[in-house]
């Protein structure tokens, strides 16, 4: 498989609209998806950090993925964040694939032990039925995915890329130097201040939360 070339451009991490009574606001989802698609983006990422995925009740998650997929009418790709640890993460990820997601995205659990990171990710990759994009965001998880761990996963048929939201130009440069020439592996920049630099250095795309507004 060659997933990496498929994941590129501007992918917006969509907010999750909720009604005052705590229900999924489906009319607002329709308006927001229409706004984003009209803006010329390449993908929508639901249940991520901006979408407060871990706070969205389980009962709403698949419905959010389904509605987003239906409303995009395949004009853009849909990415869905896995918010559950293994083995529930595998179940949730495959559920999102069945709902029409083009790829799933996973970040390490908060303060996850680094020595357990590689086997945890290997288990996820082995159990998923489609492409996975890793999500490195140590400001939220207090875990920075080591590039050496990433190097041991590169080449897995289900590994499609990484969204790197670590505010470190040195890490981004090294990430692109080591893995930027892999056609099956997309590198997406998630830090606003590093996006222009990352694209100049060869990143496949950006994931700007400001896309919800602009």
C-alpha positions as CSV (number, residue, x, y, z in Angstrom):
1,X,0.0,0.0,0.0
2,X,1.1,3.6,-0.6
3,X,-1.0,5.6,1.9
4,X,1.4,8.5,2.3
5,X,0.9,10.3,-1.0
6,X,-2.9,10.2,-0.3
7,X,-2.6,12.4,2.8
8,X,-1.5,15.9,2.0
9,X,-2.5,19.5,1.8
10,X,-4.6,21.4,4.4
11,X,-6.4,19.2,6.9
12,X,-8.5,21.1,9.4
13,X,-9.0,19.6,12.9
14,X,-12.8,20.4,13.2
15,X,-14.4,21.5,16.4
16,X,-17.3,19.3,17.7
17,X,-20.5,21.3,17.8
18,X,-22.6,20.5,20.9
19,X,-26.1,21.9,21.7
20,X,-26.8,23.6,25.0
21,X,-28.3,20.4,26.3
22,X,-25.2,18.4,25.5
23,X,-26.3,16.7,22.3
24,X,-24.4,16.5,19.0
25,X,-25.4,19.6,17.1
26,X,-26.0,18.1,13.6
27,X,-27.2,21.3,11.9
28,X,-24.1,23.0,13.1
29,X,-22.0,20.1,11.8
30,X,-23.6,20.5,8.4
31,X,-22.9,24.3,8.3
32,X,-19.3,23.8,9.5
33,X,-18.5,21.0,7.0
34,X,-20.0,23.2,4.2
35,X,-17.8,26.1,5.3
36,X,-14.7,24.1,5.4
37,X,-15.2,22.3,2.0
38,X,-16.0,25.6,0.4
39,X,-12.7,27.0,1.6
40,X,-10.8,24.5,-0.5
41,X,-9.3,22.3,2.1
42,X,-8.1,18.7,1.5
43,X,-9.3,17.0,4.7
44,X,-11.3,17.2,7.9
45,X,-10.0,15.7,11.2
46,X,-12.8,15.0,13.7
47,X,-12.3,13.9,17.3
48,X,-8.9,15.4,17.6
49,X,-7.5,17.8,20.2
50,X,-9.4,20.8,18.8
51,X,-12.6,18.6,18.6
52,X,-12.1,17.6,22.2
53,X,-12.4,14.0,21.2
54,X,-11.8,12.5,24.6
55,X,-14.7,14.6,26.0
56,X,-17.1,13.6,23.3
57,X,-19.4,10.8,24.6
58,X,-18.9,7.4,23.0
59,X,-22.4,7.4,21.8
60,X,-21.8,10.4,19.6
61,X,-18.4,9.5,18.1
62,X,-19.4,7.2,15.3
63,X,-22.3,9.4,14.5
64,X,-20.0,12.4,14.1
65,X,-17.8,10.4,11.8
66,X,-20.8,9.2,9.7
67,X,-22.3,12.6,9.4
68,X,-19.0,14.3,8.4
69,X,-18.3,11.6,5.8
70,X,-21.8,11.9,4.4
71,X,-21.7,15.7,4.3
72,X,-18.3,15.8,2.5
73,X,-19.6,13.6,-0.2
74,X,-16.0,12.4,-0.7
75,X,-14.9,15.8,-1.8
76,X,-12.3,15.8,0.9
77,X,-10.8,13.1,3.1
78,X,-12.1,12.5,6.6
79,X,-9.8,11.6,9.5
80,X,-11.1,10.3,12.9
81,X,-9.2,10.4,16.2
82,X,-9.0,7.3,18.3
83,X,-9.5,8.3,21.9
84,X,-9.4,4.9,23.6
85,X,-6.5,2.8,24.7
86,X,-5.9,-0.7,23.2
87,X,-7.7,-3.0,22.7
88,X,-10.6,-0.6,22.6
89,X,-8.7,1.7,20.3
90,X,-8.6,-1.0,17.6
91,X,-12.3,-1.5,18.0
92,X,-13.0,2.2,17.7
93,X,-10.7,2.7,14.8
94,X,-12.3,-0.1,12.8
95,X,-15.7,1.3,13.7
96,X,-14.7,4.6,12.1
97,X,-13.4,2.8,9.0
98,X,-16.8,1.1,8.7
99,X,-18.4,4.6,9.1
100,X,-16.4,5.8,6.1
101,X,-13.3,7.4,7.6
102,X,-10.3,7.5,5.2
103,X,-7.8,7.2,8.0
104,X,-7.6,7.2,11.8
105,X,-5.3,9.2,14.0
106,X,-3.9,8.2,17.4
107,X,-1.9,10.0,20.0
108,X,-0.2,8.2,23.0
109,X,-2.2,8.1,26.3
110,X,-1.2,10.8,28.8
111,X,2.1,10.1,30.5
112,X,2.4,6.7,28.7
113,X,5.6,4.9,29.5
114,X,8.1,5.3,26.6
115,X,9.2,1.7,26.9
116,X,5.7,0.5,26.2
117,X,5.1,2.8,23.3
118,X,6.5,0.6,20.5
119,X,4.5,-2.6,21.4
120,X,1.4,-0.5,21.9
121,X,1.6,1.0,18.5
122,X,2.5,-2.3,16.9
123,X,-0.6,-3.8,18.4
124,X,-2.7,-1.0,17.0
125,X,-1.2,-1.2,13.5
126,X,-1.7,-5.0,13.5
127,X,-5.4,-4.8,14.4
128,X,-6.6,-1.9,12.3
129,X,-8.3,-2.4,9.0
130,X,-7.0,0.8,7.3
131,X,-4.3,3.6,7.5
132,X,-3.2,5.1,10.8
133,X,-1.6,8.5,11.2
134,X,0.4,9.0,14.4
135,X,-0.2,12.1,16.4
136,X,2.7,13.6,18.4
137,X,1.5,16.3,20.8
138,X,3.6,16.3,24.0
139,X,2.0,19.5,25.3
140,X,-1.1,17.5,25.8
141,X,0.2,14.0,26.4
142,X,3.5,14.7,28.1
143,X,4.9,12.1,25.7
144,X,7.1,12.8,22.7
145,X,7.1,9.9,20.2
146,X,10.8,9.2,19.7
147,X,12.1,9.2,16.1
148,X,13.8,5.9,16.8
149,X,10.5,4.4,17.6
150,X,9.0,5.9,14.5
151,X,11.9,4.4,12.5
152,X,11.0,0.9,13.7
153,X,7.4,1.3,12.5
154,X,8.1,2.8,9.1
155,X,7.2,0.4,6.4
156,X,4.2,-1.1,8.1
157,X,1.4,-1.3,5.5
158,X,-1.0,0.5,7.8
159,X,1.3,3.3,8.8
160,X,0.3,6.3,6.7
161,X,2.1,9.2,8.4
162,X,2.5,11.5,11.4
163,X,0.9,14.7,12.5
164,X,3.7,16.3,14.5
165,X,2.6,19.1,16.9
166,X,5.7,19.3,18.9
167,X,7.0,22.9,19.0
168,X,10.6,22.1,18.0
169,X,12.1,23.2,14.7
170,X,15.1,20.9,15.4
171,X,12.8,17.9,15.7
172,X,10.8,18.8,12.6
173,X,14.0,19.2,10.6
174,X,15.3,15.8,11.8
175,X,11.9,14.2,11.2
176,X,11.9,15.4,7.6
177,X,15.6,14.6,7.1
178,X,15.1,11.0,8.2
179,X,11.7,10.2,6.8
180,X,10.7,12.9,4.4
181,X,11.6,10.9,1.3
182,X,9.3,8.0,2.1
183,X,6.5,8.2,-0.5
184,X,4.3,5.9,1.7
185,X,4.6,8.2,4.8
186,X,3.1,11.6,5.1
187,X,4.5,14.3,7.4
188,X,1.9,16.8,8.5
189,X,2.8,19.9,10.6
190,X,0.5,20.7,13.5
191,X,2.2,23.7,15.0
192,X,1.1,27.0,13.5
193,X,4.5,28.8,13.8
194,X,6.3,25.9,12.1
195,X,3.9,25.3,9.2
196,X,5.5,27.5,6.6
197,X,9.0,26.3,7.5
198,X,7.8,22.7,7.4
199,X,6.3,23.0,4.0
200,X,9.5,24.6,2.7
201,X,11.4,21.7,4.0
202,X,9.2,19.2,2.3
203,X,6.2,18.3,4.6
204,X,3.2,17.0,2.8
205,X,0.7,19.2,4.6
206,X,-0.5,21.2,7.6
207,X,-3.2,20.7,10.2
208,X,-4.3,24.3,11.2
209,X,-7.0,24.6,13.9
210,X,-7.6,28.2,12.7
211,X,-9.2,26.7,9.7
212,X,-12.4,26.4,11.7
213,X,-12.6,30.2,11.4
214,X,-10.7,31.2,8.3
